[in-house]
Amino acid sequence: MKQIFHDNINPYVQYMYSYPHKTAYRSLKGISLRDYTGVLAEKGHGLYLHVPFCQAKCGYCNLFSVTGQNKEAFDKYLDGVKRQCQQYSQILKPCQTEFSEFIIGGGTPLLLSEAQLSRVFDLIHSYFVMEDNKQAAIETAPNQTEIGKLRILKEAGVTRVSMGIQSFSDTELRALGRNHQAKRAREALELLKYMDFPCINVDFIYGIPGQSVDSLLESLQEALSFEPDEIFLYPLYIKHGSGLVYTKVSPDWQHGYEQYQKASGFLRASGFRQDSMRRFVKGKKKREFSECGFKTSLALGCGGRSYLGNLHFCTPYAITQDTCLKQLEDFEHTEDFSVISHGILLSKEEMRRRYVIRHLLIRPGIPLNQYQNHFGSWVMDDFPILKQWVELGFLRIDQSGEKTDSHGFLTLTELGMGLSDYLGPKLISDNVRERMREWDEIHESFGDLVSGQLKKL
């Protein structure tokens, strides 16, 4: 840690959960889903439904979500999703598409009523073919985790439930602008445990104003008492469009990095395997390799994104209540869902970068032989910075993985794992970086305007 501070490395630059970021997307013309059905043929694809409604906007949230909506608004949105399902189903029918994974994200999906939740699963099973051994996941929040809704999830075959707790300290929850109290989170976890889902994941945040290393570890210790299968640890980011921007709170990254080191060490010592900077899985068995650089996924609703080969698309990136509501209105009035009007077409160079970023940041890492087979070159020749990271101790060549892969994996060391949000952004191309910068400049100006207006109130 001292060496990192000495080199003035900020470990928290950007969370690279995908590549490229939506802020690099632009308007597209002349592209139809019908032109890309070939990549969705037969089995092995993901299906994602975005439910963009929340009870309240958390202070750190800059995701696509809206608050203050009622049952009628939810029904209107699901009517739009139904029409989208009908059109997609007809387009995909000749391809005999089967989905191996179905994810419902948000927003807060369980904000829907029991009848509306049942409607969601009915829509999916009516219009799409799911593989027999499909994985089904959903996100929830403590206030919306109710026994009746959980029973619907269980009957629908949901295999993974993820709940954002963030802290068991009410003081820290208030600092984050969370809408639940620790007592309610405990009750919700008891319900999840009682329903015995195959995988229960809980999320926590570190770097919260006023949070100490001890209070973070106390929250994690309490979480272990509920026997979750996975725990995700997220550093606090304060970005454009989040409420905490206007409080001028600035996370202390040195303190945050100390918290990360203590917390990750605690979870590993408690029997969790660390797969990434954020993900900790119960059990020490080594994670099996799963190639994800070319994974195909089709999104339903407004706000989710689709990955179809080199085409990534979604509705325009929106954060504020007004812009999100405008996107929802446009979605609900869409007549032809096959038209793809906003996204990005990745060049071969960008596909290389996506492959490297997607595999580097999660163990076992970049499969060296597979990379060479896909792109016809050696990854460290294409990205010389990786050689520097090996010399600095951020990466190592691990040959203890797949026996059929004589070259092994390029894997993050423990030090490199903790620097994922510093290393990942270094791999962004100049073109994508410029697109993101353009978006940021526009929205920084907008944020300053909103902040000035709030000060006058």
C-alpha positions as CSV (number, residue, x, y, z in Angstrom):
1,M,0.0,0.0,0.0
2,K,2.8,2.4,0.8
3,Q,4.3,1.9,-2.7
4,I,1.0,2.7,-4.3
5,F,0.7,5.9,-2.3
6,H,4.3,6.8,-3.1
7,D,3.6,6.4,-6.8
8,N,0.4,8.5,-6.4
9,I,-1.8,5.9,-7.9
10,N,-5.5,6.5,-7.3
11,P,-7.0,2.9,-7.3
12,Y,-10.5,4.3,-8.0
13,V,-10.6,5.8,-11.5
14,Q,-13.6,3.9,-13.0
15,Y,-15.5,0.8,-12.6
16,M,-15.1,-1.2,-15.8
17,Y,-18.1,-3.5,-15.6
18,S,-18.3,-3.5,-19.4
19,Y,-16.6,-2.0,-22.4
20,P,-17.2,0.4,-24.0
21,H,-19.2,2.5,-21.6
22,K,-22.6,3.7,-22.7
23,T,-21.4,7.3,-22.9
24,A,-19.4,6.2,-25.9
25,Y,-22.5,5.2,-27.8
26,R,-24.0,7.4,-30.5
27,S,-26.9,7.5,-33.0
28,L,-27.0,4.7,-35.5
29,K,-28.9,4.6,-38.8
30,G,-29.9,1.8,-41.1
31,I,-29.5,-1.0,-38.6
32,S,-32.1,-3.6,-37.8
33,L,-32.2,-6.5,-35.3
34,R,-33.2,-8.7,-38.3
35,D,-29.7,-8.2,-39.7
36,Y,-28.1,-9.7,-36.5
37,T,-30.3,-12.7,-35.8
38,G,-27.6,-15.1,-36.9
39,V,-25.6,-14.4,-33.7
40,L,-28.7,-15.3,-31.7
41,A,-29.2,-18.7,-33.4
42,E,-29.8,-21.8,-31.3
43,K,-28.6,-22.0,-27.6
44,G,-26.4,-20.2,-25.2
45,H,-27.7,-16.6,-25.1
46,G,-28.6,-14.2,-22.3
47,L,-31.9,-12.3,-21.9
48,Y,-32.1,-9.2,-19.8
49,L,-35.1,-7.2,-18.6
50,H,-34.6,-3.8,-17.2
51,V,-37.2,-2.6,-14.6
52,P,-36.3,1.1,-14.2
53,F,-38.4,1.9,-11.1
54,C,-37.2,2.7,-7.6
55,Q,-38.9,3.8,-4.3
56,A,-36.2,6.4,-3.9
57,K,-32.9,7.4,-5.6
58,C,-29.9,6.5,-3.5
59,G,-27.4,9.3,-3.0
60,Y,-24.6,7.6,-5.1
61,C,-26.9,6.3,-7.9
62,N,-26.3,7.5,-11.4
63,L,-28.1,4.7,-13.1
64,F,-31.2,4.7,-15.3
65,S,-34.0,4.7,-12.8
66,V,-37.1,6.8,-11.9
67,T,-39.0,7.4,-8.7
68,G,-42.5,8.4,-7.8
69,Q,-44.3,6.1,-10.3
70,N,-47.5,4.2,-9.5
71,K,-49.1,1.0,-10.5
72,E,-50.6,2.5,-13.7
73,A,-47.1,3.6,-14.8
74,F,-45.7,0.1,-14.2
75,D,-48.5,-1.5,-16.2
76,K,-48.0,1.0,-19.1
77,Y,-44.3,0.0,-19.1
78,L,-45.0,-3.7,-19.1
79,D,-47.4,-3.1,-22.0
80,G,-44.5,-1.8,-23.9
81,V,-42.3,-4.7,-22.9
82,K,-45.1,-7.1,-24.1
83,R,-45.1,-5.5,-27.6
84,Q,-41.3,-5.7,-27.7
85,C,-41.5,-9.4,-26.7
86,Q,-44.0,-10.1,-29.4
87,Q,-41.9,-8.5,-32.1
88,Y,-38.6,-10.0,-30.9
89,S,-40.2,-13.5,-30.7
90,Q,-41.3,-13.3,-34.3
91,I,-37.9,-12.2,-35.5
92,L,-36.1,-14.9,-33.5
93,K,-38.4,-17.8,-34.3
94,P,-36.6,-18.9,-37.5
95,C,-33.3,-19.0,-35.6
96,Q,-34.6,-21.4,-32.9
97,T,-33.1,-19.2,-30.3
98,E,-32.8,-20.6,-26.8
99,F,-31.7,-18.5,-23.8
100,S,-29.5,-20.0,-21.1
101,E,-29.8,-17.0,-18.8
102,F,-32.5,-14.6,-17.8
103,I,-31.7,-11.6,-15.6
104,I,-34.1,-9.0,-14.2
105,G,-32.3,-5.8,-13.2
106,G,-33.2,-2.4,-12.1
107,G,-34.1,-0.1,-10.7
108,T,-35.8,-2.3,-8.1
109,P,-37.7,-5.1,-9.9
110,L,-39.5,-6.2,-6.7
111,L,-41.2,-2.7,-6.5
112,L,-43.6,-4.3,-9.0
113,S,-46.7,-5.9,-7.4
114,E,-47.1,-9.6,-7.1
115,A,-49.5,-9.6,-10.1
116,Q,-47.0,-7.6,-12.1
117,L,-44.1,-9.9,-11.2
118,S,-46.2,-12.9,-12.3
119,R,-47.0,-11.1,-15.5
120,V,-43.2,-10.6,-16.2
121,F,-42.5,-14.3,-16.0
122,D,-45.6,-15.2,-18.0
123,L,-44.4,-12.8,-20.8
124,I,-40.9,-14.4,-20.9
125,H,-42.2,-18.0,-21.0
126,S,-44.9,-17.1,-23.5
127,Y,-42.6,-15.5,-26.1
128,F,-39.1,-17.0,-25.6
129,V,-37.6,-20.5,-25.3
130,M,-35.5,-21.0,-22.2
131,E,-33.0,-23.9,-21.9
132,D,-34.0,-26.5,-19.3
133,N,-31.0,-25.7,-17.0
134,K,-31.3,-21.9,-17.4
135,Q,-30.0,-19.6,-14.8
136,A,-32.4,-16.9,-13.6
137,A,-31.4,-13.9,-11.5
138,I,-33.1,-10.9,-10.0
139,E,-32.2,-7.8,-8.0
140,T,-34.0,-6.7,-4.9
141,A,-33.8,-4.2,-2.1
142,P,-34.7,-4.7,1.6
143,N,-37.9,-2.7,1.6
144,Q,-39.3,-4.6,-1.3
145,T,-38.3,-8.1,-0.2
146,E,-41.6,-9.6,0.8
147,I,-42.6,-13.3,1.3
148,G,-45.4,-13.3,-1.3
149,K,-43.0,-11.9,-4.0
150,L,-40.3,-14.3,-3.1
151,R,-42.7,-17.2,-3.5
152,I,-43.4,-16.0,-7.0
153,L,-39.6,-15.9,-7.7
154,K,-39.2,-19.4,-6.3
155,E,-42.1,-20.8,-8.4
156,A,-40.6,-19.1,-11.5
157,G,-37.3,-21.0,-11.0
158,V,-35.1,-18.0,-10.0
159,T,-31.7,-19.3,-9.1
160,R,-30.0,-16.1,-7.8
161,V,-31.3,-13.2,-5.8
162,S,-29.0,-10.2,-5.2
163,M,-29.8,-7.6,-2.6
164,G,-28.2,-4.2,-2.0
165,I,-27.6,-3.8,1.8
166,Q,-24.5,-1.5,1.6
167,S,-24.1,-1.3,5.4
168,F,-25.7,-2.5,8.7
169,S,-25.1,0.9,10.2
170,D,-28.1,3.2,10.1
171,T,-25.7,6.2,10.3
172,E,-23.9,5.0,7.2
173,L,-27.1,4.2,5.4
174,R,-28.3,7.8,5.9
175,A,-24.9,9.1,4.6
176,L,-25.6,7.1,1.4
177,G,-29.1,8.3,1.1
178,R,-30.5,4.8,1.3
179,N,-34.2,4.4,1.9
180,H,-34.1,1.4,4.2
181,Q,-32.9,0.8,7.8
182,A,-30.6,-2.0,9.0
183,K,-33.4,-3.7,10.8
184,R,-35.3,-4.1,7.6
185,A,-32.3,-5.5,5.8
186,R,-31.9,-8.2,8.5
187,E,-35.6,-9.1,8.1
188,A,-35.2,-9.3,4.3
189,L,-32.2,-11.6,4.6
190,E,-34.0,-13.9,7.0
191,L,-36.8,-14.2,4.3
192,L,-34.3,-14.9,1.6
193,K,-32.6,-17.5,3.7
194,Y,-35.9,-19.1,4.6
195,M,-36.9,-19.4,0.9
196,D,-33.6,-21.3,0.2
197,F,-32.7,-19.9,-3.2
198,P,-29.7,-21.6,-4.8
199,C,-27.6,-18.4,-4.6
200,I,-28.1,-15.4,-2.4
201,N,-25.8,-12.4,-3.0
202,V,-25.5,-9.3,-0.9
203,D,-23.8,-6.0,-1.8
204,F,-21.8,-3.7,0.5
205,I,-20.1,-0.3,0.0
206,Y,-16.9,1.0,1.5
207,G,-15.6,4.5,1.5
208,I,-18.8,5.9,3.0
209,P,-18.3,9.2,4.8
210,G,-17.8,8.5,8.5
211,Q,-17.3,4.8,7.9
212,S,-14.3,3.2,9.7
213,V,-12.5,-0.1,8.9
214,D,-14.0,-1.5,12.1
215,S,-17.6,-0.6,11.1
216,L,-17.1,-2.1,7.7
217,L,-15.8,-5.3,9.1
218,E,-18.7,-5.4,11.6
219,S,-21.2,-5.2,8.7
220,L,-19.4,-8.0,6.9
221,Q,-19.2,-10.1,10.0
222,E,-23.0,-9.7,10.5
223,A,-23.6,-10.6,6.9
224,L,-21.7,-13.9,7.3
225,S,-24.2,-14.9,10.0
226,F,-26.9,-15.1,7.3
227,E,-24.7,-17.5,5.2
228,P,-24.8,-15.7,1.8
229,D,-23.3,-17.5,-1.1
230,E,-21.7,-14.4,-2.6
231,I,-20.7,-10.9,-1.3
232,F,-19.9,-8.0,-3.5
233,L,-17.8,-5.1,-2.2
234,Y,-18.2,-1.8,-4.0
235,P,-16.1,1.3,-3.5
236,L,-18.2,4.5,-3.2
237,Y,-18.2,6.5,-6.5
238,I,-19.8,9.9,-6.8
239,K,-20.5,10.6,-10.4
240,H,-22.6,13.0,-12.6
241,G,-26.3,12.8,-11.8
242,S,-26.0,11.4,-8.3
243,G,-27.4,13.2,-5.3
244,L,-24.1,13.1,-3.3
245,V,-22.5,15.3,-6.1
246,Y,-24.3,18.3,-4.7
247,T,-23.2,17.7,-1.1
248,K,-19.5,18.1,-2.3
249,V,-18.6,14.8,-0.6
250,S,-15.2,13.6,-1.8
251,P,-14.3,10.0,-1.0
252,D,-10.9,9.5,0.6
253,W,-9.3,7.0,-1.7
254,Q,-6.4,6.2,0.6
255,H,-8.8,5.3,3.4
256,G,-11.0,3.4,0.9
257,Y,-8.0,1.3,-0.2
258,E,-7.2,0.5,3.4
259,Q,-10.8,-0.6,3.9
260,Y,-10.7,-2.7,0.8
261,Q,-7.5,-4.5,1.9
262,K,-8.9,-5.3,5.3
263,A,-12.3,-6.3,4.0
264,S,-11.0,-8.5,1.2
265,G,-8.5,-10.2,3.5
266,F,-11.3,-10.8,6.1
267,L,-13.6,-12.4,3.5
268,R,-10.8,-14.6,2.1
269,A,-9.9,-15.7,5.7
270,S,-13.6,-16.5,6.2
271,G,-13.7,-19.0,3.4
272,F,-14.6,-16.9,0.4
273,R,-12.8,-17.1,-3.0
274,Q,-12.0,-13.7,-4.5
275,D,-12.9,-13.8,-8.2
276,S,-12.6,-10.0,-8.9
277,M,-12.0,-6.8,-7.0
278,R,-15.7,-6.9,-6.1
279,R,-16.9,-10.5,-6.1
280,F,-16.3,-13.0,-3.3
281,V,-17.8,-16.5,-3.6
282,K,-18.2,-18.9,-0.7
283,G,-15.8,-21.8,-1.0
284,K,-12.2,-22.1,-2.0
285,K,-12.7,-24.2,-5.1
286,K,-11.0,-22.5,-8.1
287,R,-13.3,-20.7,-10.4
288,E,-13.9,-22.5,-13.7
289,F,-13.0,-20.6,-16.8
290,S,-15.9,-19.2,-18.7
291,E,-15.2,-17.2,-21.9
292,C,-17.2,-14.0,-21.8
293,G,-15.6,-11.7,-24.4
294,F,-18.1,-12.7,-27.1
295,K,-21.2,-13.4,-25.1
296,T,-24.5,-12.5,-26.7
297,S,-27.3,-10.9,-24.7
298,L,-30.6,-9.4,-25.7
299,A,-32.2,-6.7,-23.6
300,L,-35.9,-6.0,-23.0
301,G,-37.3,-2.7,-21.7
302,C,-35.8,0.7,-21.5
303,G,-32.2,1.2,-20.2
304,G,-30.7,-2.2,-20.6
305,R,-28.2,-2.9,-23.3
306,S,-27.8,-5.7,-25.9
307,Y,-24.6,-7.4,-27.0
308,L,-24.8,-8.9,-30.5
309,G,-21.3,-9.6,-31.8
310,N,-19.7,-6.3,-32.6
311,L,-23.0,-4.4,-32.2
312,H,-23.8,-3.0,-28.8
313,F,-27.0,-1.0,-28.4
314,C,-29.5,0.5,-25.9
315,T,-31.7,3.5,-25.4
316,P,-29.6,6.7,-25.0
317,Y,-27.8,7.0,-21.7
318,A,-29.9,8.9,-19.2
319,I,-29.4,9.7,-15.5
320,T,-31.8,12.4,-14.3
321,Q,-35.4,11.9,-13.6
322,D,-36.5,14.1,-16.5
323,T,-34.3,12.5,-19.1
324,C,-35.1,8.9,-17.9
325,L,-38.9,9.7,-18.0
326,K,-38.4,11.0,-21.6
327,Q,-36.7,7.8,-22.6
328,L,-39.5,5.8,-21.0
329,E,-42.1,7.7,-22.9
330,D,-40.2,7.2,-26.2
331,F,-40.0,3.4,-25.4
332,E,-43.7,3.1,-24.6
333,H,-44.6,4.8,-27.9
334,T,-42.1,2.7,-30.0
335,E,-43.9,1.0,-32.9
336,D,-41.0,-1.0,-34.4
337,F,-38.6,-2.4,-31.8
338,S,-36.4,-4.0,-34.5
339,V,-35.0,-0.6,-35.4
340,I,-31.6,0.0,-33.7
341,S,-31.0,3.7,-33.4
342,H,-28.4,4.1,-30.6
343,G,-25.3,2.1,-29.9
344,I,-21.8,1.4,-31.2
345,L,-20.3,-0.9,-33.8
346,L,-17.0,-2.2,-32.5
347,S,-13.9,-2.5,-34.8
348,K,-11.7,-5.6,-34.6
349,E,-9.3,-3.5,-32.4
350,E,-12.1,-2.6,-30.0
351,M,-13.2,-6.2,-29.9
352,R,-9.6,-7.1,-28.8
353,R,-9.8,-4.5,-26.1
354,R,-13.2,-5.7,-24.9
355,Y,-11.9,-9.3,-24.7
356,V,-8.8,-8.3,-22.7
357,I,-10.8,-6.0,-20.3
358,R,-13.6,-8.5,-19.7
359,H,-11.2,-11.4,-18.9
360,L,-8.4,-9.5,-17.2
361,L,-10.5,-8.1,-14.4
362,I,-12.0,-11.5,-13.3
363,R,-10.1,-14.7,-12.5
364,P,-8.6,-16.8,-13.9
365,G,-7.8,-14.0,-16.3
366,I,-6.9,-13.7,-20.0
367,P,-6.7,-17.2,-21.6
368,L,-3.5,-16.8,-23.7
369,N,-4.1,-19.6,-26.2
370,Q,-7.7,-18.6,-26.8
371,Y,-6.7,-15.0,-27.4
372,Q,-4.2,-16.1,-29.9
373,N,-6.8,-18.4,-31.6
374,H,-9.3,-15.6,-31.8
375,F,-7.1,-12.7,-33.0
376,G,-4.0,-14.4,-34.5
377,S,-1.5,-12.6,-32.3
378,W,0.1,-12.6,-28.8
379,V,-1.8,-10.5,-26.4
380,M,1.3,-8.9,-24.8
381,D,2.4,-7.9,-28.3
382,D,-0.9,-6.2,-28.9
383,F,-1.0,-4.6,-25.5
384,P,2.7,-3.9,-24.4
385,I,1.4,-2.3,-21.2
386,L,0.6,-5.8,-19.9
387,K,4.3,-6.6,-19.9
388,Q,4.9,-3.6,-17.7
389,W,2.2,-4.8,-15.3
390,V,3.9,-8.2,-15.1
391,E,7.2,-6.4,-14.2
392,L,5.4,-4.3,-11.6
393,G,3.8,-7.3,-10.0
394,F,0.2,-6.5,-11.0
395,L,0.0,-9.6,-13.3
396,R,1.5,-13.1,-13.5
397,I,1.3,-15.9,-16.0
398,D,-0.6,-18.7,-14.2
399,Q,-0.1,-22.1,-15.8
400,S,-2.1,-24.0,-13.2
401,G,-5.4,-23.6,-14.9
402,E,-6.9,-25.6,-17.9
403,K,-4.7,-28.6,-18.8
404,T,-5.5,-28.2,-22.5
405,D,-4.1,-24.6,-22.4
406,S,-0.3,-24.9,-22.3
407,H,0.1,-21.1,-22.1
408,G,-2.2,-20.7,-19.1
409,F,-3.7,-17.4,-18.1
410,L,-2.5,-13.9,-17.6
411,T,-3.9,-13.3,-14.1
412,L,-4.1,-10.4,-11.7
413,T,-2.0,-10.8,-8.6
414,E,-3.5,-9.8,-5.2
415,L,-2.0,-6.4,-5.6
416,G,-3.3,-6.1,-9.2
417,M,-6.8,-7.2,-8.2
418,G,-7.0,-4.3,-5.8
419,L,-6.0,-1.9,-8.6
420,S,-8.6,-3.1,-11.1
421,D,-10.3,0.3,-11.3
422,Y,-6.9,1.8,-12.1
423,L,-5.7,-0.8,-14.5
424,G,-8.9,-1.3,-16.5
425,P,-9.3,2.4,-17.6
426,K,-5.7,2.3,-18.9
427,L,-6.9,-0.1,-21.6
428,I,-9.6,2.3,-23.0
429,S,-8.9,3.2,-26.6
430,D,-8.3,6.8,-27.6
431,N,-11.4,6.9,-29.7
432,V,-13.7,5.6,-26.9
433,R,-12.0,7.9,-24.4
434,E,-12.7,10.9,-26.6
435,R,-16.3,9.9,-26.9
436,M,-16.6,9.5,-23.2
437,R,-14.9,12.9,-22.6
438,E,-17.4,14.6,-25.0
439,W,-20.3,13.2,-23.1
440,D,-18.8,14.1,-19.7
441,E,-18.2,17.7,-20.8
442,I,-21.8,18.2,-21.7
443,H,-23.1,16.6,-18.6
444,E,-20.6,18.3,-16.2
445,S,-22.0,21.6,-17.5
446,F,-25.5,20.4,-16.9
447,G,-24.6,19.2,-13.4
448,D,-23.1,22.6,-12.6
449,L,-26.3,24.3,-13.7
450,V,-28.5,22.0,-11.6
451,S,-26.2,22.4,-8.6
452,G,-26.4,26.2,-9.0
453,Q,-30.2,26.0,-9.1
454,L,-30.3,23.8,-6.0
455,K,-28.2,26.4,-4.0
456,K,-30.8,29.0,-4.8
457,L,-33.7,27.0,-3.3
